[in-house]
Amino acid sequence: MRSAISFFVQSLLSPILLVLLFLTLPIGAATSQAAGEKKQTGQPPMRFILVHHPLCMEDCPGWVSAEGRITSDTPAQLRKILKKIGGRKLPIVFRSEGGDVEAAYAMGRMIRKAGLETAVGGTRLKDCPADDLRCDAAIAKDGTALGNAYSEGAYCFSACPLALAGGTSRVASQWALIGVHQITTVYNRVRVSYRIEYKIVNGKKKEISRKEVGRKSAGQSSSTKLGKKAGAALTAYLKEMGVSQDVIGLMMSATPDNINIVLPAEALRTGLITDMLSYNEWPGMPLCAPDAAAETACHGHPVAKAPVAAATPVSKAPAQNAAAVTSETPPENRPMDFLLMYNGNCQDECTQWISAEGEITPETPARLQAILKTLGERKLPVVLQSYGGDMDAAFAMGRTIRAAGLETSIGRTRLPRCPTLDPRCKASMANSGATMGEVSAGGAYCLSSCTLVLMSGTPRLVGYSDIGLVRPTTAEYTKFFTYFDEMGVSSETYETMMFATSIERDKILRSQAFDLGIINGITPYGEEPGLHFCGPDAKESLRCPGNQKAGIVPATALAN
């Protein structure tokens, strides 16, 4: 009997399964995303289409059209299209309202790893209706289509600029919009049910297994405060992509329900884009190679050389006798002249500017002073087009312009009834007073020592024009960088850039010109260089309220 009782007591004290329980616990899951992802937008999820131009030949480049909302599934879709194009370096053209930030990070890193370029632009597929520009009927079974890319009205908002930042080169035109805002972190509260098994060991309860048996949503909460984890991820990503941390300030200055439109000048300065597309370039064009032929379909074509003897150093260019210059002399080889120009009907309203075109010679500063003297106190913009010339003369011109507080920009002026090869023919010049004409930024240039004159403006603006770069000789270094400091341009950054190249370059990107301080603004949308200063005889109108002197457009107030 004692043996039986002893056996029963030992069994009660041994480890045995005692209880089965269900336990319900709240768990918070955080997801960082842009506000556009928090609530449904008008765009469907992003879709990728491989597009070629309808007139495309075998060697014509195509592009990947990426339009729609960025979702958590978008990186996987991008990975599929990248696998499809293989080793081809096709630009990614974005048109998106934004979406999931983490997905945008992943996309940007994939694009950078693949060595692809990015652009802001929309795509219009062949034979699609106006209300459905990427209609399914135009897409072949293999996912390719024929179409055209466009800039006007295209946009890259919210998380889209983060994906755009992945491009090895990143471009947009004056007619496209880039916008950022605060990141919203959405917290999804989830109630999870578990089946938990315990056993009793030496009188104490011990859990031996836990299994999830149910999950149910328990609501959402959100925050626009950039926490340490989200802030660190954003900072690291921008640094990885070579984009300025100033972008964080631009993002935080706009609420999640609003968009802070990044002006072209600011987009270039911060590195969100690396260059602007010119008037005759479109999204999806690859960046031109240094030796690209003129007919190559690419953006950023090398600037054509001036048709002069290349052996003459720009800083020691010989002065030309103005009397010896004939109508047969190519316009770009003539000594720089200055014309007081007007555009419009001065009985109603007209705009005025000083057109400065030709080679900079030792006599050029005196000619500039002469035309400024005729204007008295009027401050008209100086619109430049030149391959450069005498460096000391350029210094003198720049100091004159800075002392007068004038604006500078780049543009080519065409007079009426002039032949194409001589758009500044003497036959159309006024004998006295202002000459009627038109000015445009497209195709204009300011190269070599002309850049020294350009940097003297207050402000100094650029549109779709080319900016040149000049390398000083050892003997010229002191006065060269003294002038830079005088004009508030970063000589240290410039010197670093110069020594980073083994040979003199014909062109610098607008983003580099912004970094240096050579330019500090973009010609506003809808305007051409110099066309915002009204003439003295213009009557009162919307453009000329009260016929007051036009003020200088600050770079920070430029509109898209």
C-alpha positions as CSV (number, residue, x, y, z in Angstrom):
1,M,0.0,0.0,0.0
2,R,2.8,2.3,0.9
3,S,4.5,1.6,-2.5
4,A,1.3,2.5,-4.3
5,I,0.9,5.8,-2.4
6,S,4.6,6.7,-3.0
7,F,4.2,6.1,-6.8
8,F,1.1,8.3,-6.9
9,V,2.9,11.3,-5.2
10,Q,5.9,11.0,-7.5
11,S,3.6,11.2,-10.5
12,L,2.0,14.5,-9.3
13,L,5.4,16.2,-8.9
14,S,6.7,15.2,-12.3
15,P,6.6,17.7,-15.3
16,I,3.2,17.4,-17.0
17,L,1.1,19.5,-19.5
18,L,-1.2,21.5,-17.2
19,V,-3.1,24.1,-19.3
20,L,-4.0,25.4,-22.8
21,L,-4.6,29.1,-23.2
22,F,-5.4,31.7,-25.9
23,L,-3.8,35.1,-25.4
24,T,-4.6,38.3,-27.3
25,L,-1.9,40.9,-27.5
26,P,-1.8,44.3,-29.4
27,I,1.2,44.7,-31.8
28,G,2.2,47.9,-33.6
29,A,3.7,47.7,-37.1
30,A,5.1,50.9,-38.6
31,T,5.4,51.6,-42.3
32,S,7.1,54.8,-43.6
33,Q,5.4,56.2,-46.7
34,A,4.5,59.5,-48.4
35,A,1.2,60.9,-47.7
36,G,0.0,60.0,-51.2
37,E,0.2,56.4,-50.2
38,K,-1.8,56.9,-47.1
39,K,-4.9,57.6,-49.0
40,Q,-5.9,56.5,-52.5
41,T,-4.8,58.8,-55.3
42,G,-6.0,59.2,-58.8
43,Q,-3.1,57.2,-60.2
44,P,-3.2,53.4,-60.5
45,P,-0.1,51.4,-59.3
46,M,3.1,52.2,-61.3
47,R,3.4,50.3,-64.6
48,F,6.6,50.0,-66.7
49,I,6.5,50.0,-70.5
50,L,9.5,49.7,-72.9
51,V,8.9,52.5,-75.5
52,H,10.6,53.4,-78.8
53,H,9.9,56.4,-81.0
54,P,7.6,55.6,-84.0
55,L,10.3,56.8,-86.4
56,C,13.0,54.9,-84.6
57,M,15.8,53.2,-86.6
58,E,17.7,50.2,-85.3
59,D,20.2,52.4,-83.4
60,C,17.6,54.7,-82.0
61,P,17.5,54.7,-78.2
62,G,14.4,53.7,-76.3
63,W,13.3,54.4,-72.8
64,V,11.3,52.8,-69.9
65,S,8.1,54.7,-69.2
66,A,7.4,54.5,-65.5
67,E,4.0,56.0,-64.6
68,G,1.7,55.5,-61.7
69,R,1.7,55.3,-57.9
70,I,4.7,53.7,-56.2
71,T,3.5,50.8,-54.1
72,S,5.3,48.1,-52.1
73,D,5.1,45.9,-55.2
74,T,6.7,48.4,-57.5
75,P,10.4,47.4,-56.9
76,A,9.5,43.8,-58.0
77,Q,7.9,45.1,-61.2
78,L,11.0,47.3,-61.8
79,R,13.3,44.3,-61.3
80,K,11.3,42.4,-64.0
81,I,11.7,45.2,-66.6
82,L,15.4,45.5,-65.8
83,K,15.9,41.8,-66.3
84,K,14.0,42.1,-69.6
85,I,16.2,44.9,-71.0
86,G,19.4,43.1,-69.9
87,G,22.5,45.2,-70.2
88,R,21.0,48.0,-72.3
89,K,21.3,51.4,-70.6
90,L,17.8,52.7,-71.1
91,P,16.7,55.8,-69.2
92,I,13.8,55.5,-66.8
93,V,11.2,58.3,-67.4
94,F,9.0,59.0,-64.4
95,R,5.6,60.5,-64.1
96,S,4.2,59.8,-60.7
97,E,2.3,61.3,-57.8
98,G,4.6,59.4,-55.3
99,G,3.8,56.6,-52.9
100,D,5.7,54.3,-50.6
101,V,9.1,55.7,-49.5
102,E,10.7,52.4,-48.7
103,A,9.8,51.2,-52.2
104,A,11.3,54.4,-53.7
105,Y,14.5,53.8,-51.9
106,A,14.7,50.2,-53.3
107,M,13.9,51.5,-56.8
108,G,16.6,54.2,-56.6
109,R,19.3,51.7,-55.5
110,M,18.3,49.3,-58.3
111,I,18.5,52.0,-60.9
112,R,21.9,53.2,-59.6
113,K,23.3,49.7,-59.5
114,A,22.2,49.2,-63.1
115,G,23.9,52.4,-64.1
116,L,20.7,53.9,-65.7
117,E,19.7,57.5,-66.2
118,T,16.4,59.0,-65.0
119,A,14.1,61.8,-66.2
120,V,10.8,63.5,-65.4
121,G,8.4,63.1,-68.3
122,G,5.2,61.5,-69.6
123,T,4.8,59.1,-72.5
124,R,2.1,59.3,-75.2
125,L,1.8,55.9,-77.0
126,K,1.0,55.7,-80.7
127,D,-2.7,55.9,-81.7
128,C,-3.9,56.3,-78.1
129,P,-6.8,58.7,-77.3
130,A,-6.2,62.0,-75.5
131,D,-7.8,60.7,-72.3
132,D,-5.7,57.5,-72.1
133,L,-2.2,58.2,-73.4
134,R,-0.9,54.8,-72.4
135,C,-3.8,52.7,-73.7
136,D,-3.5,48.9,-73.5
137,A,-4.3,48.6,-77.2
138,A,-0.9,50.2,-78.1
139,I,1.1,47.8,-76.0
140,A,2.4,44.7,-77.7
141,K,2.3,41.3,-76.0
142,D,6.0,41.5,-75.2
143,G,5.3,44.7,-73.2
144,T,6.8,47.1,-75.8
145,A,5.2,50.1,-77.5
146,L,5.8,52.9,-79.9
147,G,5.4,56.4,-78.6
148,N,6.7,59.9,-77.8
149,A,7.9,61.4,-74.6
150,Y,6.9,64.9,-73.4
151,S,7.8,67.3,-70.6
152,E,4.9,69.8,-70.4
153,G,2.7,68.9,-67.5
154,A,4.8,65.9,-66.4
155,Y,5.4,65.6,-62.7
156,C,7.4,63.7,-60.1
157,F,6.0,64.3,-56.6
158,S,6.2,63.0,-53.1
159,A,8.3,59.8,-53.0
160,C,9.0,59.9,-56.8
161,P,12.0,62.3,-56.5
162,L,13.7,59.7,-54.3
163,A,13.4,57.1,-57.0
164,L,14.5,59.7,-59.6
165,A,17.6,60.3,-57.5
166,G,18.9,56.9,-58.4
167,G,19.8,58.0,-61.9
168,T,23.4,58.4,-62.9
169,S,22.2,61.5,-64.6
170,R,18.9,63.1,-63.7
171,V,17.1,65.5,-66.0
172,A,13.9,67.5,-66.3
173,S,12.8,70.4,-68.4
174,Q,11.5,73.8,-67.5
175,W,8.0,72.6,-68.2
176,A,8.0,69.6,-65.8
177,L,7.4,69.7,-62.1
178,I,9.3,68.2,-59.2
179,G,7.7,68.3,-55.8
180,V,8.4,67.1,-52.3
181,H,6.7,67.1,-48.9
182,Q,6.9,65.6,-45.4
183,I,7.1,61.8,-45.0
184,T,4.2,60.3,-43.1
185,T,4.8,57.3,-41.0
186,V,1.6,55.1,-40.7
187,Y,1.3,52.8,-37.7
188,N,-1.0,49.8,-38.2
189,R,-2.3,48.4,-34.9
190,V,-2.8,44.7,-35.2
191,R,-4.4,42.4,-32.6
192,V,-2.8,38.9,-32.7
193,S,-4.2,35.8,-31.0
194,Y,-1.8,33.0,-29.8
195,R,-2.3,29.4,-28.5
196,I,0.1,29.1,-25.6
197,E,1.0,25.8,-23.9
198,Y,2.4,25.7,-20.4
199,K,3.7,23.0,-18.0
200,I,4.3,23.0,-14.3
201,V,7.8,22.3,-13.2
202,N,8.5,22.1,-9.5
203,G,5.3,24.1,-8.9
204,K,6.1,26.9,-11.4
205,K,4.4,27.6,-14.7
206,K,6.7,27.5,-17.8
207,E,5.7,28.2,-21.4
208,I,6.7,25.4,-23.7
209,S,5.1,26.6,-27.1
210,R,3.4,29.6,-28.7
211,K,1.5,29.5,-32.0
212,E,-0.3,32.4,-33.8
213,V,-3.9,31.4,-34.5
214,G,-5.5,34.7,-35.5
215,R,-4.8,38.3,-36.6
216,K,-7.2,41.2,-36.9
217,S,-6.7,44.9,-37.7
218,A,-7.2,47.3,-34.7
219,G,-7.0,50.6,-36.5
220,Q,-4.3,53.1,-37.7
221,S,-2.4,56.1,-36.5
222,S,0.1,58.3,-38.3
223,S,2.8,60.8,-37.6
224,T,4.6,63.4,-39.7
225,K,7.4,63.7,-37.2
226,L,10.6,62.5,-38.8
227,G,11.8,60.0,-36.2
228,K,15.4,59.0,-35.6
229,K,15.1,55.8,-37.6
230,A,13.3,57.4,-40.6
231,G,15.6,60.4,-40.5
232,A,18.7,58.3,-40.5
233,A,17.4,56.2,-43.4
234,L,16.6,59.4,-45.5
235,T,19.9,61.0,-44.7
236,A,21.9,57.9,-45.6
237,Y,19.9,57.5,-48.9
238,L,20.5,61.1,-50.0
239,K,24.2,60.8,-49.3
240,E,24.4,57.5,-51.2
241,M,22.8,59.1,-54.2
242,G,24.8,62.3,-54.1
243,V,21.9,64.6,-53.3
244,S,22.2,67.5,-50.8
245,Q,20.8,67.1,-47.4
246,D,19.0,70.4,-48.0
247,V,16.3,68.3,-49.7
248,I,15.2,67.3,-46.2
249,G,14.5,71.0,-45.4
250,L,12.5,71.3,-48.6
251,M,10.5,68.2,-47.6
252,M,9.8,69.3,-44.0
253,S,8.7,72.8,-45.1
254,A,5.5,71.4,-46.7
255,T,2.8,69.5,-45.0
256,P,1.9,66.0,-46.3
257,D,-1.3,67.4,-47.9
258,N,0.7,70.0,-49.8
259,I,3.5,69.9,-52.3
260,N,6.6,72.1,-52.2
261,I,7.5,72.6,-55.9
262,V,11.3,72.6,-56.2
263,L,12.3,75.3,-58.7
264,P,14.8,74.3,-61.4
265,A,17.6,76.3,-59.8
266,E,17.0,74.6,-56.5
267,A,16.7,71.2,-58.1
268,L,20.1,71.7,-59.8
269,R,21.7,73.1,-56.7
270,T,20.6,70.2,-54.5
271,G,21.3,67.5,-57.1
272,L,17.8,66.3,-57.5
273,I,18.6,66.8,-61.1
274,T,22.0,67.1,-62.7
275,D,21.0,69.1,-65.8
276,M,18.0,70.6,-67.6
277,L,16.7,69.5,-70.9
278,S,17.0,72.1,-73.7
279,Y,14.1,73.2,-75.9
280,N,14.9,70.6,-78.5
281,E,15.5,67.7,-76.1
282,W,13.0,65.4,-74.6
283,P,12.8,62.9,-71.6
284,G,14.2,59.5,-72.5
285,M,17.2,60.8,-74.4
286,P,20.4,59.4,-73.0
287,L,23.3,61.7,-72.1
288,C,25.5,62.4,-75.0
289,A,29.0,60.9,-75.2
290,P,31.9,63.4,-75.4
291,D,32.4,62.5,-79.1
292,A,28.7,62.3,-80.0
293,A,27.9,63.3,-83.6
294,A,25.5,66.3,-84.1
295,E,22.8,64.0,-85.4
296,T,22.8,61.6,-82.4
297,A,19.6,61.5,-80.4
298,C,20.9,62.5,-77.0
299,H,20.8,65.4,-74.6
300,G,23.8,67.6,-73.6
301,H,25.4,67.7,-77.1
302,P,29.0,69.0,-77.0
303,V,29.1,72.7,-78.1
304,A,30.4,73.3,-81.6
305,K,33.8,74.9,-81.8
306,A,34.2,78.4,-82.9
307,P,35.4,78.5,-86.6
308,V,38.6,80.2,-85.7
309,A,42.2,79.2,-85.5
310,A,42.4,77.1,-82.3
311,A,46.1,77.9,-81.7
312,T,45.4,81.4,-80.3
313,P,45.0,81.4,-76.5
314,V,41.7,82.9,-75.5
315,S,43.4,85.2,-73.0
316,K,45.7,86.7,-75.7
317,A,43.2,86.9,-78.6
318,P,44.4,89.6,-81.0
319,A,42.3,92.7,-81.4
320,Q,40.4,93.0,-84.7
321,N,40.1,96.2,-86.6
322,A,36.4,96.9,-86.7
323,A,36.7,98.8,-90.0
324,A,38.2,95.7,-91.6
325,V,35.3,93.5,-90.6
326,T,33.0,92.9,-93.7
327,S,29.6,91.3,-94.1
328,E,31.4,88.2,-95.3
329,T,33.0,87.7,-91.8
330,P,31.1,85.0,-89.9
331,P,29.1,86.7,-87.1
332,E,30.8,84.7,-84.3
333,N,34.2,86.0,-85.5
334,R,33.3,89.7,-85.4
335,P,34.3,91.9,-82.5
336,M,31.6,92.1,-79.9
337,D,29.1,94.9,-80.5
338,F,26.2,96.1,-78.3
339,L,22.7,96.8,-79.5
340,L,19.9,98.4,-77.6
341,M,17.0,96.1,-78.5
342,Y,13.2,96.1,-78.1
343,N,10.5,93.6,-78.7
344,G,6.8,94.4,-79.0
345,N,4.8,97.5,-79.9
346,C,6.1,100.5,-77.9
347,Q,2.8,102.4,-78.6
348,D,1.3,99.8,-76.3
349,E,4.1,97.9,-74.5
350,C,7.6,96.7,-75.3
351,T,10.5,95.1,-73.5
352,Q,14.1,96.1,-73.9
353,W,17.6,94.6,-73.4
354,I,21.2,95.1,-74.4
355,S,22.3,92.4,-76.9
356,A,26.1,91.7,-76.6
357,E,27.3,89.3,-79.3
358,G,30.7,88.5,-80.9
359,E,34.3,88.1,-79.9
360,I,35.6,89.9,-76.8
361,T,38.5,92.2,-77.8
362,P,40.5,94.8,-75.9
363,E,38.2,97.5,-77.3
364,T,35.0,95.8,-76.0
365,P,34.9,97.3,-72.5
366,A,34.9,100.8,-73.9
367,R,32.0,100.0,-76.2
368,L,30.1,98.6,-73.3
369,Q,30.7,101.8,-71.3
370,A,29.5,103.9,-74.2
371,I,26.1,102.2,-74.5
372,L,25.6,102.2,-70.8
373,K,26.3,106.0,-70.8
374,T,23.5,106.5,-73.3
375,L,21.0,104.7,-70.9
376,G,21.7,106.9,-68.0
377,E,20.3,105.4,-64.8
378,R,18.2,102.7,-66.7
379,K,19.2,99.2,-65.7
380,L,18.6,96.9,-68.7
381,P,19.7,93.3,-68.8
382,V,22.8,92.3,-70.8
383,V,22.2,89.3,-73.0
384,L,25.4,87.6,-74.0
385,Q,26.4,85.3,-76.9
386,S,30.1,84.8,-77.4
387,Y,32.8,82.2,-77.8
388,G,35.0,84.3,-75.6
389,G,38.1,86.3,-76.3
390,D,40.5,88.6,-74.4
391,M,40.5,87.6,-70.7
392,D,41.6,91.1,-69.4
393,A,38.8,92.7,-71.4
394,A,36.3,90.2,-69.9
395,F,37.4,91.2,-66.4
396,A,36.9,94.9,-67.2
397,M,33.4,94.2,-68.7
398,G,32.4,92.2,-65.6
399,R,33.5,94.9,-63.2
400,T,31.6,97.5,-65.2
401,I,28.4,95.4,-65.2
402,R,28.7,94.6,-61.4
403,A,29.2,98.3,-60.6
404,A,26.1,99.2,-62.7
405,G,24.0,96.5,-60.9
406,L,22.9,94.9,-64.2
407,E,21.4,91.5,-64.9
408,T,23.2,89.1,-67.2
409,S,21.9,86.1,-69.2
410,I,22.7,84.1,-72.3
411,G,20.7,84.5,-75.5
412,R,20.9,85.0,-79.2
413,T,19.3,88.0,-80.8
414,R,17.7,87.9,-84.3
415,L,16.9,91.0,-86.2
416,P,14.0,91.1,-88.7
417,R,14.6,90.6,-92.4
418,C,18.1,89.2,-91.7
419,P,19.4,86.0,-93.4
420,T,19.7,82.8,-91.3
421,L,23.5,82.9,-91.5
422,D,23.7,86.5,-90.4
423,P,20.9,87.1,-87.9
424,R,22.4,90.4,-86.8
425,C,22.8,92.0,-90.3
426,K,23.6,95.7,-90.4
427,A,20.7,96.4,-92.8
428,S,18.2,95.8,-90.0
429,M,20.0,97.8,-87.3
430,A,18.4,101.1,-86.3
431,N,20.4,104.3,-87.1
432,S,19.6,105.6,-83.7
433,G,17.7,104.5,-80.6
434,A,16.6,100.9,-80.1
435,T,16.5,98.2,-82.8
436,M,13.5,95.8,-83.1
437,G,14.2,92.1,-82.8
438,E,13.7,88.8,-80.9
439,V,15.8,87.0,-78.4
440,S,15.9,83.3,-77.4
441,A,17.9,81.1,-75.1
442,G,17.7,77.9,-77.3
443,G,21.0,77.2,-79.0
444,A,22.7,80.3,-77.4
445,Y,26.2,80.0,-75.8
446,C,28.6,81.8,-73.5
447,L,31.9,80.0,-73.6
448,S,35.5,80.6,-72.4
449,S,36.1,84.2,-71.1
450,C,32.4,85.1,-71.8
451,T,31.6,83.1,-68.7
452,L,33.7,85.7,-66.7
453,V,31.4,88.4,-67.9
454,L,28.3,86.3,-67.2
455,M,29.2,85.8,-63.6
456,S,29.2,89.6,-62.9
457,G,25.4,89.9,-63.2
458,T,23.0,90.6,-60.3
459,P,21.3,88.2,-60.9
460,R,22.8,86.0,-63.6
461,L,20.2,83.8,-65.2
462,V,20.3,80.9,-67.7
463,G,17.7,79.2,-69.8
464,Y,18.3,76.5,-72.5
465,S,21.8,77.8,-73.3
466,D,25.4,76.5,-73.1
467,I,27.9,77.7,-70.5
468,G,31.6,77.4,-71.2
469,L,34.6,76.8,-68.9
470,V,38.0,78.5,-69.2
471,R,41.2,77.3,-67.7
472,P,43.7,80.0,-66.7
473,T,47.4,79.8,-67.3
474,T,49.8,79.8,-64.4
475,A,50.6,83.4,-65.0
476,E,46.9,84.3,-64.9
477,Y,46.0,82.4,-61.7
478,T,46.3,85.4,-59.3
479,K,44.2,87.9,-61.1
480,F,41.8,85.1,-62.3
481,F,40.9,84.0,-58.8
482,T,41.0,87.5,-57.4
483,Y,38.2,88.3,-59.9
484,F,36.3,85.1,-58.8
485,D,36.4,86.2,-55.2
486,E,35.3,89.7,-56.2
487,M,32.2,88.3,-58.0
488,G,31.3,85.9,-55.1
489,V,32.1,82.8,-57.2
490,S,33.7,79.7,-55.5
491,S,37.3,79.8,-56.8
492,E,38.2,76.8,-54.6
493,T,35.4,74.6,-56.1
494,Y,36.3,75.8,-59.6
495,E,40.0,74.9,-59.1
496,T,39.1,71.5,-57.9
497,M,36.9,71.0,-60.9
498,M,39.6,72.1,-63.3
499,F,42.2,69.8,-61.9
500,A,39.7,66.9,-62.0
501,T,39.9,67.1,-65.8
502,S,42.9,66.4,-67.9
503,I,42.0,68.7,-70.7
504,E,40.0,71.9,-71.0
505,R,36.3,71.3,-71.4
506,D,34.0,73.2,-73.8
507,K,30.9,73.0,-71.6
508,I,29.8,72.7,-68.0
509,L,26.5,71.5,-66.7
510,R,24.1,74.0,-65.3
511,S,24.3,72.2,-62.0
512,Q,28.0,72.8,-61.9
513,A,27.5,76.4,-62.8
514,F,25.1,76.7,-59.8
515,D,27.6,75.0,-57.5
516,L,30.3,77.5,-58.5
517,G,28.0,80.5,-58.3
518,I,28.5,81.4,-62.0
519,I,24.7,81.5,-62.3
520,N,22.1,81.8,-59.6
521,G,18.8,81.5,-61.4
522,I,16.7,80.1,-64.2
523,T,14.9,82.2,-66.8
524,P,11.2,81.9,-65.7
525,Y,8.8,79.7,-67.7
526,G,7.2,81.7,-70.5
527,E,10.0,84.2,-70.8
528,E,13.2,84.5,-72.9
529,P,16.4,86.2,-71.7
530,G,16.0,89.9,-70.9
531,L,12.3,90.1,-71.7
532,H,11.0,91.4,-68.4
533,F,12.3,95.0,-68.5
534,C,9.8,97.4,-70.1
535,G,10.7,100.2,-72.5
536,P,10.4,103.9,-71.4
537,D,7.6,104.5,-73.9
538,A,5.4,101.5,-73.0
539,K,1.9,102.4,-71.9
540,E,0.4,101.0,-68.7
541,S,-0.5,97.3,-69.0
542,L,-0.3,94.1,-67.0
543,R,3.3,93.8,-68.1
544,C,4.1,97.5,-67.5
545,P,2.0,98.6,-64.4
546,G,2.4,102.4,-64.1
547,N,5.3,102.2,-66.6
548,Q,7.7,101.9,-63.7
549,K,11.2,100.6,-64.1
550,A,11.2,96.8,-64.1
551,G,12.9,95.3,-61.1
552,I,15.4,92.5,-61.2
553,V,13.8,89.1,-60.9
554,P,15.4,87.4,-57.8
555,A,16.5,83.8,-58.4
556,T,14.5,82.6,-55.4
557,A,11.3,83.9,-56.8
558,L,11.5,82.2,-60.2
559,A,8.4,80.3,-61.2
560,N,8.2,77.1,-63.3
